[in-house]
Each structure stands twice: as C-alpha cells, then as structure tokens.
Amino acid sequence: MKVGPNGDMTKRANILVTEVFDTELIGEGALSTFHHAQQVLLEKDSIIVPSRGTVWAQVVESSMVCAWNRVQPLSHGDDKKVLIDAPTSIKTCSGVSAVHDLQLTYLPQSSFRPLLPPLPIFRFNWSGATPLKFNESVSICAKSIASGVAHAVFMWWELDMDMDGQVLLSCAPVWEHPESKLSKNLSLDQLADRIPWRDHWMQAVYYLPVAKSVTVGDEITLVGSHDEYSLWFQLKDETKIKEKVGERPICECCVHVAFSRTRIGQLNDEERNRKFIKAIKKMIKPNKVCVSLSDGSLIGLTAAKLGAKKVVVLEPNSLSRRTTEMFIKANNLSEKVQIIDTPEQLPSAEEVDLIVGEPYFVTSILPWYNLRFWYLASKYPSNIPRIPTAAKILGVAVEFKDLHKIRAPLGICEGFDMSAFDKLVQDSSDISDSPVEAHPLWEYPAKALGSPFVLASFDLTQDVNLYKPTEFLDSVAISSKGSCNGVALWVDWYLDSNVIVSSGPVKKIQPGSRISWDPYTRQGVYLLRKINEVTEQDTLSWSLKFYPADGTMQFHFNTVRKH
C-alpha cells in the first residue's frame, strides 16, 4: 500500500487492526507486514491491535512425539530383536525445521514429560517501539525441572491485544492456558472443554536436531532462531567449543522429505508392525517369491528377513524408492530384494507365491484411497495368497466438540449478520470442496451417537475389474442423544481372518462416550450440512456409491426421525 495524493490512502493512519498470524505467528508475513505499516502507513505512536506477540517454548521428553520424527529399527519377539535396522543416515539426521502443528491439548498427559518450564523465547513489538528483527537467534538458560531425554520443543504464542497489555489472547495448551490457571478443582479434561478452541492458531512441535539427556537441576540453554517466516530450535551443548548455533536443520536422510509426520509415526507403530509380522510369518516359506505393493513400506523387507526367497518391491515414487533403497542396503538385502518402478515390470503370475501390502501410498489422502493395492493386486489370479485379504469401510455418527465449526455458518457474530458471507462461503464450498475430508481425529474430540457400522466390504482376492458400479445403502440407529454434526469414517484391513489393522478407533466405541482414535493415521470426516439434535428416536440414513472403473466413492448421510 502507498500513502499520498495518488496512493491507496491520502494520509497516514493512526490506528492499525490486523490479523496476519498463523501457527508459527510469523509464517504469514507478520514481520514484513508490521514493518511496512510502521515505515509507510502509520503515524508515530499509533494504536496497534494487537500490540505485541510472545512465542513460548517448552522442552519435553516424549517417545510418542518422537515417533513422528524419525523411523526407528523394526523389532519383534519378546526379546525385541531387531528385524529391520534403520540406516545410519536416518538415525543421525537432524530432521527439518518445518513446523508440526498439533492440538497439544489432546496429547495424553502421560505421553510426555516437561523438562524445562515454558520459556518466552521471542518477543515481537508490533507497535514499532523496538525494531522487528527478520533474522534472530535467542539463547535462554533455565534449570531443568525433571530428568529425561530432550526430544522436542512444544511451542505456542500469545498476543497483547491492547497497548497496555490488559487483554491477552493465548494459544497455550490446556496445562499452561491462563483460563485453566484461574479454574480450580477441575481436571485437565474438563478444562480442555472450557478454553477457546482454534484450528488455525494451534500449538506446534519442533524436533531437536540431537536428543540430549538432562538431569533435574541442570542448567540448560535453549537456542531459538527465526527468519522472516519460520522458527527452529536446538539445545546448546556446552562441551562443544565449535558448535554451530542457530543453523537451520536440513534433512539429509530423505525420509522427512518423502513422508508426512503421520506416515513416519505409522512406520513406528509397534502394535501395527507386530500384526504384520504375525501375518507374514504364517505365509512365508524359504522357497516363496513375494511381491510388495506399497510405497516406502518395510513389509517387503520384513518378508525377506523372515525367509522369503525373493521379494519384488514396486516403488513408483522416486523419494520413497530412495528410502527403501537405503533400508535394503543397511540390512544387507540387496541379493534378495529387487526394486521396480512401474507396474508393467511386475513378475508374471507363475513367478509369484505371495502378494503383500500395508497398504499405503504416498498420494493417498483418505483411508480408502489405499485400495489402490486391490487394483495392483488384480493383475494376479485370486489363487495367489495376499496380505491383506479383505477391507471394510466403517463409520459412526458423532457429535464433534469443535471440528464441525470449520464448515458451520457464522450466522450472527458479535452482533453482525454474516448470512451473506455464509452464503458466499457455502456456494464456493459446494463447488470446490470434497464432502469428505481427512483429519487426525485424535486431535478433535467427538462423542459417539451410535455403534459403528459397515458401509462396504471388499474381497481383495477377487479381480476389481470384474466389479460393476454398486450402491450400498441402509440406516443405523442413534443410541445416544446429542447434536449429530458429522460421521467419522475409516478402513479396517484384514491381514487374514483373525488379524485386523485399523485406521480407526483404538478402543471399542461406546455410544455416548468420546472415541479414542489411532494417532498415526487420518480418518475420513463427513460434516453434515444440516445439524440436528437427535435422540434414540432418530436414525442415520446413509448411502455409498462405488465406481470401480476409477475407484470413486460417493458418500451421503442424513438424520431421519422415526415415525
């Protein structure tokens, strides 16, 4: 913007109100925006809303959080013997500085241990009283409050909304939120339901380049750095005289570039890996030739380690192919494992004894997109055994505590009628948005309003090309009253008749209670356009249209009152 006779403004303003913040506070250009405003658009001593911003950081130990950052060796058996080792380049990689945004409030308290108190690592004065720095490294020394291994930094920020610092907007997780500290005799779960919910401004995790053991009472130096748009952190090692402080971590192992945080966590899921090992052990014999149909998967390598004569791994994605090559070399499997990059290179049916897959594909967004495995496996006759053998799409009617708000109309907001805006957004959404989105539902509390139900079952041993377009439809009972604002969807993969790997709940769903979800997968979410209060007198009517020619799935849900 320019000020002057022919500019956007004829004269400088004396009040600035702006919202240019994201999870990292500065990621949407806040520094350059406020700097430009102070230099060009504002009078001296103008009123700025908000006036200041503070970034807080807390060093923690957490094996759960660590699982989203680095692929660990794959072990099995009671003695935890290493089956597939991780390459040295992965073990020593400093990772990436890219933010991992999470709703930390819903991270189980038992899954992490704070090692330092929350520290105000960066302070930004938007009013111009002190110059804004576009590149900065800050060191803060503090005594550790517990012993453990420093894996990561939890980050959040707060804003002084007025010039006097009397009105505070905090994005802190529940255990550090100002409103929680004012409430007594309430559990953290109860407090989590009371503090403001935000999905654009949430908390974040930054992974330390090197994990460091600390002892309670130690003096620890946390170094925080930022450029114009992003943040990164490290712990200073006082024993290293020539240590480079403030350098941005860069991935040198390819894993952090090839895979999402969710996928890295999935590869480290011990229970999931245990099930695959159990299923493969039943099928593998020394003379077996195996085909692996998944991206960046360790399943094929597992089959080779468990005794397969030869494994052919299909890896069309160049980045995931590179990571697989690293694992093959690190585990001395070059003689047993062959990588191909196109389906046309797959061996003939006469050469194959077993087909395996997780399934997982880099391009898959929704859980059922991984049915691509079925399409690839259909190259082979049904008499060739495969893992998994079947898949089921399941759903459950839910009352989301907050997630539905991302599509809900505003209506009357702070006395303003927003109906015209609502119509604009809704019309745009109808054109461009998919009715089903992928979300990590462990971050978004939801109460089950009924029992889970099966929408469709698929026999993965059959040729998908023989299927015709099919519509599945039915209705299910609502068994707990509430506000039905969505349906959660997931896939159960049957590795055999007894072993199931689910992308859904980790505990049995109880109608009327909140659902516990797998933290290392994303579920499908269908948000209802019309939200109704429901009771046991209502049902959820649903339909699913499956078009096998291109794998398209069309879902529709609505609540119906029983007569």
C-alpha positions as CSV (number, residue, x, y, z in Angstrom):
1,M,0.0,0.0,0.0
2,K,1.0,3.6,-0.6
3,V,0.2,6.9,1.0
4,G,-0.2,10.2,-0.9
5,P,-2.5,12.0,-3.3
6,N,-2.5,9.1,-5.8
7,G,-2.0,6.4,-3.3
8,D,-4.2,3.9,-1.5
9,M,-4.5,6.3,1.4
10,T,-4.3,10.1,1.3
11,K,-2.6,10.4,4.7
12,R,-1.1,8.1,7.3
13,A,-3.4,6.3,9.7
14,N,-3.2,6.4,13.5
15,I,-4.9,3.0,14.2
16,L,-3.9,-0.4,12.8
17,V,-6.0,-3.5,13.3
18,T,-4.7,-6.6,11.5
19,E,-4.7,-10.4,11.7
20,V,-1.7,-11.8,9.8
21,F,-0.8,-14.7,12.1
22,D,-0.6,-18.5,11.8
23,T,0.6,-21.4,14.0
24,E,4.1,-20.1,13.9
25,L,2.9,-16.5,14.5
26,I,5.2,-15.1,11.7
27,G,4.5,-17.6,9.0
28,E,2.1,-15.5,7.0
29,G,4.4,-12.5,6.8
30,A,3.6,-10.7,10.1
31,L,7.1,-9.2,10.3
32,S,7.2,-7.6,6.9
33,T,3.5,-6.5,7.3
34,F,4.0,-4.6,10.5
35,H,7.4,-3.3,9.4
36,H,5.9,-1.9,6.2
37,A,3.0,-0.4,8.2
38,Q,5.3,1.4,10.6
39,Q,7.6,2.7,7.8
40,V,4.9,3.8,5.3
41,L,1.3,3.7,6.5
42,L,1.2,4.9,10.2
43,E,1.8,8.0,12.2
44,K,4.2,7.9,15.1
45,D,2.8,6.4,18.3
46,S,-0.2,4.9,16.5
47,I,-2.6,2.5,18.3
48,I,-1.7,-1.1,17.1
49,V,-4.1,-4.0,17.6
50,P,-2.6,-6.4,18.6
51,S,0.4,-4.5,20.1
52,R,2.8,-7.3,21.0
53,G,3.4,-11.0,20.5
54,T,5.3,-13.6,22.6
55,V,6.4,-17.0,21.4
56,W,6.7,-19.6,24.2
57,A,8.8,-22.8,24.1
58,Q,8.9,-25.8,26.4
59,V,11.4,-28.7,26.1
60,V,9.9,-32.1,26.6
61,E,10.7,-35.8,26.5
62,S,8.2,-37.9,24.6
63,S,8.5,-41.2,22.8
64,M,5.1,-40.7,21.3
65,V,6.1,-37.4,19.8
66,C,9.5,-38.7,18.8
67,A,7.7,-41.4,16.7
68,W,6.5,-38.7,14.3
69,N,10.1,-37.6,13.6
70,R,12.5,-40.5,13.0
71,V,12.0,-44.1,11.7
72,Q,13.1,-46.5,14.4
73,P,14.5,-50.0,13.9
74,L,11.8,-52.6,13.5
75,S,12.0,-55.2,16.2
76,H,9.9,-58.3,17.1
77,G,9.6,-61.0,19.6
78,D,9.7,-60.8,23.4
79,D,13.4,-60.0,23.3
80,K,12.8,-57.1,20.9
81,K,15.3,-58.5,18.4
82,V,16.0,-56.0,15.6
83,L,14.4,-57.3,12.4
84,I,14.9,-54.3,10.1
85,D,17.5,-51.8,11.2
86,A,17.4,-48.1,10.3
87,P,20.2,-46.7,8.2
88,T,22.8,-44.6,10.0
89,S,21.8,-41.6,7.9
90,I,18.3,-41.8,9.4
91,K,19.4,-42.3,12.9
92,T,21.7,-39.2,12.8
93,C,19.6,-36.9,10.6
94,S,18.8,-33.6,12.1
95,G,15.4,-33.5,10.5
96,V,13.7,-30.5,9.1
97,S,12.7,-27.1,10.6
98,A,9.2,-27.4,9.2
99,V,6.5,-26.9,11.8
100,H,4.5,-29.9,13.0
101,D,1.2,-28.3,14.1
102,L,-0.8,-30.2,16.7
103,Q,-3.6,-29.7,19.1
104,L,-1.3,-30.3,22.1
105,T,-4.2,-30.0,24.5
106,Y,-5.3,-33.5,23.3
107,L,-1.9,-35.1,23.6
108,P,-2.2,-37.6,26.5
109,Q,-0.5,-36.1,29.6
110,S,1.1,-39.5,30.2
111,S,2.8,-39.4,26.8
112,F,5.3,-36.5,27.6
113,R,7.4,-35.1,30.4
114,P,8.3,-31.4,30.6
115,L,12.0,-31.0,31.2
116,L,12.1,-27.2,31.3
117,P,9.4,-24.7,32.3
118,P,7.7,-22.7,29.5
119,L,10.2,-20.0,28.3
120,P,9.3,-16.8,26.4
121,I,11.8,-17.3,23.6
122,F,10.8,-14.5,21.2
123,R,9.1,-11.2,21.9
124,F,7.8,-9.0,19.0
125,N,6.7,-5.5,19.5
126,W,4.3,-4.7,16.6
127,S,4.0,-1.0,17.6
128,G,7.5,-0.2,16.4
129,A,8.8,0.8,19.9
130,T,11.6,-1.7,19.2
131,P,12.7,-2.7,15.7
132,L,11.5,-6.0,14.3
133,K,14.3,-8.4,13.5
134,F,13.8,-10.6,10.4
135,N,16.7,-12.9,11.4
136,E,17.4,-13.6,15.0
137,S,18.8,-16.2,17.4
138,V,18.0,-16.1,21.1
139,S,19.5,-18.1,24.0
140,I,17.7,-18.7,27.2
141,C,19.2,-20.6,30.2
142,A,17.0,-22.4,32.6
143,K,17.2,-25.1,35.2
144,S,15.6,-28.5,34.2
145,I,12.6,-29.4,36.3
146,A,12.9,-33.2,35.5
147,S,15.4,-35.7,34.3
148,G,15.0,-37.3,30.9
149,V,15.9,-37.1,27.2
150,A,15.1,-33.9,25.4
151,H,13.3,-34.9,22.2
152,A,11.3,-31.9,21.1
153,V,10.1,-28.3,21.8
154,F,6.4,-27.5,22.3
155,M,5.6,-24.1,21.0
156,W,2.7,-21.7,21.3
157,W,2.2,-17.9,21.3
158,E,0.1,-15.2,22.8
159,L,-0.9,-11.6,21.8
160,D,-1.3,-8.5,23.8
161,M,-4.4,-7.2,22.1
162,D,-4.3,-3.7,23.6
163,M,-1.4,-1.2,24.1
164,D,-1.5,-1.6,27.9
165,G,-1.2,-5.4,27.9
166,Q,-4.5,-5.9,29.8
167,V,-6.2,-8.0,27.1
168,L,-4.4,-11.3,26.4
169,L,-5.2,-13.8,23.6
170,S,-3.4,-17.0,24.4
171,C,-2.9,-20.1,22.2
172,A,-1.4,-22.1,25.0
173,P,-2.2,-25.8,25.5
174,V,-4.6,-26.6,28.4
175,W,-1.9,-27.2,31.1
176,E,-0.5,-23.7,30.5
177,H,-3.5,-21.7,29.4
178,P,-4.3,-18.6,31.6
179,E,-8.0,-19.6,31.8
180,S,-7.1,-23.0,33.2
181,K,-5.0,-21.4,35.9
182,L,-8.0,-19.4,37.1
183,S,-10.1,-22.5,37.4
184,K,-9.7,-24.7,40.4
185,N,-10.9,-28.3,41.2
186,L,-11.3,-29.2,37.6
187,S,-9.4,-31.9,35.7
188,L,-7.4,-31.1,32.6
189,D,-10.0,-33.0,30.5
190,Q,-12.7,-30.7,31.9
191,L,-10.5,-27.6,31.4
192,A,-9.9,-28.7,27.8
193,D,-13.6,-28.3,27.1
194,R,-13.6,-24.8,28.5
195,I,-10.7,-23.0,26.9
196,P,-11.2,-21.4,23.5
197,W,-10.8,-23.7,20.5
198,R,-8.8,-22.7,17.5
199,D,-7.8,-24.7,14.4
200,H,-5.8,-22.1,12.5
201,W,-3.9,-21.0,15.6
202,M,-2.9,-24.2,17.4
203,Q,0.3,-25.3,19.0
204,A,3.3,-26.9,17.3
205,V,6.1,-29.3,17.9
206,Y,9.7,-28.7,16.8
207,Y,12.1,-31.6,16.9
208,L,15.5,-31.1,18.3
209,P,18.3,-31.9,15.8
210,V,20.0,-34.0,18.5
211,A,18.3,-35.6,21.5
212,K,20.1,-34.8,24.7
213,S,19.9,-36.4,28.2
214,V,19.3,-33.9,31.0
215,T,19.3,-34.3,34.8
216,V,16.9,-32.4,37.1
217,G,18.6,-29.2,38.2
218,D,21.0,-28.9,35.2
219,E,21.4,-25.5,33.6
220,I,20.1,-26.0,30.1
221,T,20.5,-23.4,27.3
222,L,17.7,-23.4,24.7
223,V,18.5,-21.6,21.4
224,G,15.6,-20.4,19.3
225,S,16.1,-19.0,15.8
226,H,13.8,-17.4,13.2
227,D,13.9,-15.9,9.8
228,E,11.1,-13.9,8.2
229,Y,8.7,-16.7,8.2
230,S,9.7,-19.7,10.3
231,L,11.2,-20.9,13.6
232,W,13.6,-23.6,14.7
233,F,15.3,-24.7,18.0
234,Q,18.3,-26.5,19.5
235,L,19.8,-27.2,22.8
236,K,23.3,-25.7,23.2
237,D,26.0,-28.3,24.0
238,E,28.4,-26.5,26.4
239,T,31.0,-29.3,25.8
240,K,31.4,-28.4,22.1
241,I,33.5,-25.3,21.7
242,K,33.0,-25.1,17.9
243,E,29.3,-26.0,17.9
244,K,27.3,-24.2,15.2
245,V,24.5,-22.4,17.0
246,G,21.3,-21.2,15.2
247,E,21.8,-23.2,12.0
248,R,18.5,-24.4,10.4
249,P,18.2,-28.2,10.4
250,I,18.2,-29.8,7.0
251,C,17.1,-33.3,6.2
252,E,19.9,-35.5,4.8
253,C,18.1,-38.9,5.0
254,C,15.3,-38.2,2.6
255,V,12.6,-39.6,5.0
256,H,11.4,-36.2,6.2
257,V,11.0,-35.1,2.6
258,A,9.4,-38.4,1.3
259,F,6.9,-38.9,4.1
260,S,4.4,-37.0,6.2
261,R,4.7,-36.9,10.0
262,T,1.7,-39.2,10.2
263,R,3.4,-41.8,7.9
264,I,6.6,-41.7,10.0
265,G,4.6,-42.4,13.1
266,Q,2.8,-45.2,11.3
267,L,6.1,-46.9,10.4
268,N,7.0,-46.7,14.1
269,D,3.7,-48.1,15.4
270,E,4.8,-51.3,17.3
271,E,1.4,-52.9,17.6
272,R,0.7,-52.4,13.9
273,N,4.1,-53.8,13.0
274,R,3.6,-56.8,15.3
275,K,0.4,-57.7,13.4
276,F,2.1,-57.6,10.0
277,I,4.9,-59.7,11.2
278,K,2.5,-62.2,12.7
279,A,0.5,-62.4,9.4
280,I,3.6,-62.7,7.2
281,K,5.2,-65.4,9.4
282,K,2.2,-67.6,8.7
283,M,2.6,-67.4,5.0
284,I,6.4,-67.2,4.4
285,K,8.4,-70.3,3.4
286,P,12.1,-70.4,2.2
287,N,11.1,-71.0,-1.5
288,K,8.5,-68.2,-1.6
289,V,8.7,-65.3,-4.1
290,C,6.9,-62.3,-2.8
291,V,5.6,-59.1,-4.4
292,S,5.2,-55.9,-2.2
293,L,2.7,-53.3,-3.4
294,S,3.0,-50.2,-1.1
295,D,5.1,-47.0,-1.2
296,G,8.0,-46.7,1.2
297,S,7.0,-49.8,3.1
298,L,9.1,-52.1,5.3
299,I,6.7,-55.0,4.7
300,G,8.5,-56.4,1.7
301,L,11.8,-56.2,3.6
302,T,10.2,-57.9,6.5
303,A,9.2,-60.8,4.3
304,A,12.8,-61.1,3.1
305,K,14.1,-61.1,6.6
306,L,11.6,-63.8,7.7
307,G,12.8,-66.2,5.0
308,A,11.3,-65.3,1.6
309,K,13.5,-66.5,-1.3
310,K,13.0,-63.2,-3.2
311,V,11.0,-60.1,-2.8
312,V,10.0,-57.7,-5.7
313,V,9.1,-54.2,-4.4
314,L,7.0,-51.8,-6.5
315,E,8.2,-48.3,-5.8
316,P,7.0,-45.8,-8.5
317,N,7.6,-42.8,-6.2
318,S,11.2,-41.6,-6.5
319,L,11.5,-40.3,-2.9
320,S,10.0,-43.3,-1.2
321,R,12.1,-45.5,-3.6
322,R,15.2,-43.8,-2.3
323,T,14.3,-44.5,1.3
324,T,13.6,-48.2,0.5
325,E,17.0,-48.5,-1.2
326,M,18.7,-47.1,1.9
327,F,16.9,-49.7,4.1
328,I,17.8,-52.5,1.7
329,K,21.5,-51.6,1.8
330,A,21.6,-51.1,5.6
331,N,20.1,-54.6,6.1
332,N,22.2,-56.4,3.5
333,L,19.2,-57.4,1.5
334,S,20.4,-56.4,-2.0
335,E,20.6,-60.1,-3.0
336,K,17.0,-60.9,-2.0
337,V,15.1,-57.7,-2.7
338,Q,14.5,-56.2,-6.2
339,I,13.0,-52.7,-6.7
340,I,10.9,-51.9,-9.8
341,D,9.3,-48.6,-10.6
342,T,6.3,-49.4,-12.9
343,P,3.5,-52.0,-12.6
344,E,4.5,-53.2,-16.1
345,Q,7.7,-54.6,-14.6
346,L,5.9,-56.8,-12.1
347,P,6.7,-60.5,-12.5
348,S,4.2,-62.9,-14.1
349,A,1.7,-64.9,-12.0
350,E,3.8,-68.1,-12.5
351,E,6.7,-66.4,-10.7
352,V,4.8,-65.1,-7.6
353,D,3.7,-67.0,-4.5
354,L,2.6,-64.2,-2.2
355,I,1.4,-60.6,-2.5
356,V,1.8,-58.2,0.4
357,G,1.0,-54.6,1.2
358,E,0.1,-52.4,4.2
359,P,-1.4,-50.9,2.1
360,Y,0.0,-47.3,1.9
361,F,0.6,-45.0,-1.0
362,V,2.1,-41.5,-0.8
363,T,-0.7,-40.0,-2.8
364,S,-3.5,-41.4,-0.7
365,I,-5.4,-38.8,1.4
366,L,-8.4,-40.7,2.6
367,P,-8.1,-44.2,4.1
368,W,-9.9,-46.0,1.2
369,Y,-7.6,-44.4,-1.4
370,N,-5.2,-47.2,-0.3
371,L,-7.5,-49.6,-2.1
372,R,-5.1,-48.9,-4.9
373,F,-3.4,-52.1,-3.6
374,W,-6.5,-54.0,-4.8
375,Y,-6.2,-52.6,-8.3
376,L,-2.5,-53.5,-8.5
377,A,-3.1,-57.0,-7.0
378,S,-5.8,-57.6,-9.5
379,K,-3.1,-58.2,-12.1
380,Y,-2.7,-61.6,-10.5
381,P,-5.3,-64.5,-10.2
382,S,-7.2,-64.9,-7.0
383,N,-5.5,-68.2,-6.1
384,I,-2.3,-66.3,-5.2
385,P,-2.4,-65.6,-1.5
386,R,-2.3,-61.9,-0.4
387,I,-2.0,-59.8,2.7
388,P,-4.4,-58.1,3.3
389,T,-7.2,-60.3,2.1
390,A,-10.2,-58.0,2.7
391,A,-11.1,-54.4,3.6
392,K,-14.2,-52.9,5.2
393,I,-15.2,-49.2,5.2
394,L,-16.8,-48.4,8.6
395,G,-18.4,-45.3,10.0
396,V,-20.0,-43.9,13.2
397,A,-22.3,-41.0,13.8
398,V,-20.7,-38.4,16.0
399,E,-21.1,-35.1,17.9
400,F,-17.8,-33.3,17.3
401,K,-17.0,-30.9,20.1
402,D,-15.4,-28.3,17.7
403,L,-14.4,-29.8,14.3
404,H,-17.7,-29.1,12.7
405,K,-17.1,-25.4,13.1
406,I,-14.7,-25.4,10.1
407,R,-17.8,-25.6,7.9
408,A,-20.6,-24.3,10.1
409,P,-22.2,-21.0,9.1
410,L,-21.4,-17.9,11.4
411,G,-24.9,-16.6,11.5
412,I,-25.0,-13.6,13.9
413,C,-21.4,-12.9,15.1
414,E,-20.7,-10.2,17.7
415,G,-24.0,-8.5,16.6
416,F,-23.2,-8.6,12.9
417,D,-25.4,-10.5,10.4
418,M,-22.9,-12.7,8.5
419,S,-25.5,-14.5,6.4
420,A,-24.3,-13.0,3.1
421,F,-20.7,-14.2,3.9
422,D,-22.0,-17.6,4.9
423,K,-23.8,-18.0,1.5
424,L,-20.6,-16.9,-0.3
425,V,-18.5,-19.4,1.5
426,Q,-21.1,-22.2,1.2
427,D,-21.6,-21.7,-2.5
428,S,-17.8,-21.8,-3.0
429,S,-17.5,-24.9,-0.8
430,D,-20.2,-26.7,-2.9
431,I,-18.1,-26.1,-6.0
432,S,-14.6,-26.8,-4.7
433,D,-14.6,-28.9,-1.5
434,S,-14.9,-32.7,-1.2
435,P,-17.8,-33.8,1.0
436,V,-15.3,-36.0,2.9
437,E,-12.1,-34.6,4.3
438,A,-9.1,-36.3,6.1
439,H,-8.4,-35.3,9.7
440,P,-6.3,-36.8,12.5
441,L,-9.4,-37.3,14.8
442,W,-7.3,-37.9,18.0
443,E,-6.9,-34.1,18.0
444,Y,-10.6,-33.4,17.7
445,P,-12.9,-34.8,20.5
446,A,-16.1,-36.5,19.3
447,K,-18.8,-38.3,21.2
448,A,-20.3,-41.5,19.5
449,L,-24.0,-41.2,19.0
450,G,-24.4,-44.8,18.0
451,S,-22.5,-48.0,17.3
452,P,-20.0,-48.3,14.4
453,F,-21.5,-49.8,11.2
454,V,-20.1,-51.3,8.0
455,L,-20.7,-49.4,4.8
456,A,-19.0,-51.7,2.4
457,S,-16.8,-54.9,2.3
458,F,-14.3,-55.8,-0.4
459,D,-12.7,-59.1,-1.1
460,L,-9.2,-58.2,-2.1
461,T,-8.5,-61.7,-3.6
462,Q,-11.0,-61.0,-6.4
463,D,-10.4,-59.0,-9.5
464,V,-11.7,-55.5,-9.0
465,N,-12.0,-55.1,-12.8
466,L,-14.9,-57.5,-12.7
467,Y,-16.9,-55.3,-10.3
468,K,-19.8,-53.2,-11.6
469,P,-20.8,-49.8,-10.1
470,T,-22.5,-50.6,-6.8
471,E,-24.6,-48.6,-4.4
472,F,-24.7,-49.6,-0.7
473,L,-27.4,-48.0,1.4
474,D,-29.0,-48.6,4.8
475,S,-29.8,-46.8,8.0
476,V,-28.5,-47.2,11.6
477,A,-30.0,-46.4,14.9
478,I,-29.0,-43.4,17.0
479,S,-28.5,-44.7,20.5
480,S,-27.3,-41.6,22.4
481,K,-28.8,-38.2,22.3
482,G,-26.7,-35.3,21.1
483,S,-26.0,-33.0,18.2
484,C,-25.3,-35.1,15.1
485,N,-22.9,-32.9,13.2
486,G,-20.7,-35.5,11.4
487,V,-19.8,-39.0,10.5
488,A,-16.3,-40.4,11.1
489,L,-15.1,-43.0,8.5
490,W,-12.2,-45.4,8.4
491,V,-11.0,-48.7,6.9
492,D,-10.3,-52.0,8.6
493,W,-7.7,-54.1,6.7
494,Y,-8.0,-57.9,7.3
495,L,-4.5,-59.3,7.1
496,D,-6.1,-62.7,7.5
497,S,-9.4,-63.9,9.0
498,N,-8.1,-63.1,12.6
499,V,-5.6,-60.2,12.3
500,I,-7.0,-56.7,11.6
501,V,-5.1,-53.4,11.1
502,S,-7.5,-50.5,11.6
503,S,-7.2,-46.8,10.6
504,G,-9.9,-46.0,13.1
505,P,-10.6,-46.4,16.8
506,V,-8.0,-48.0,19.2
507,K,-10.7,-48.9,21.7
508,K,-14.2,-50.3,21.4
509,I,-16.6,-47.5,20.7
510,Q,-19.2,-46.9,23.4
511,P,-22.2,-44.8,22.4
512,G,-22.4,-41.7,24.5
513,S,-18.7,-41.6,25.2
514,R,-15.8,-40.0,23.4
515,I,-13.9,-42.1,20.9
516,S,-10.2,-42.9,21.2
517,W,-8.5,-42.7,17.7
518,D,-5.3,-44.1,16.2
519,P,-2.8,-41.2,16.4
520,Y,-0.8,-42.4,13.4
521,T,-3.5,-42.4,10.8
522,R,-6.0,-39.9,9.5
523,Q,-9.7,-40.7,9.3
524,G,-12.4,-39.5,6.8
525,V,-14.8,-36.9,8.1
526,Y,-18.2,-36.1,6.6
527,L,-19.7,-33.0,8.1
528,L,-23.4,-32.7,7.9
529,R,-24.8,-29.6,6.3
530,K,-27.9,-29.7,8.4
531,I,-27.1,-30.3,12.1
532,N,-29.9,-31.8,14.1
533,E,-30.4,-32.6,17.8
534,V,-31.0,-36.4,17.9
535,T,-32.3,-38.9,20.3
536,E,-33.0,-42.7,20.4
537,Q,-36.0,-41.9,18.2
538,D,-33.7,-41.0,15.2
539,T,-31.7,-42.9,12.7
540,L,-28.8,-42.1,10.4
541,S,-29.6,-42.8,6.8
542,W,-26.6,-43.4,4.6
543,S,-25.5,-44.4,1.1
544,L,-22.2,-45.2,-0.6
545,K,-21.8,-45.4,-4.4
546,F,-18.7,-47.2,-5.6
547,Y,-17.4,-46.8,-9.1
548,P,-14.7,-49.4,-9.7
549,A,-13.6,-48.0,-13.0
550,D,-11.7,-45.2,-11.3
551,G,-12.2,-46.1,-7.6
552,T,-14.6,-43.1,-6.9
553,M,-16.6,-43.3,-3.6
554,Q,-19.6,-41.0,-3.1
555,F,-21.0,-40.8,0.4
556,H,-24.2,-39.3,1.7
557,F,-25.6,-39.1,5.2
558,N,-28.6,-37.5,6.9
559,T,-30.6,-38.0,10.1
560,V,-34.2,-39.2,10.0
561,R,-36.8,-39.1,12.8
562,K,-38.6,-42.4,13.3
563,H,-42.4,-42.3,12.9
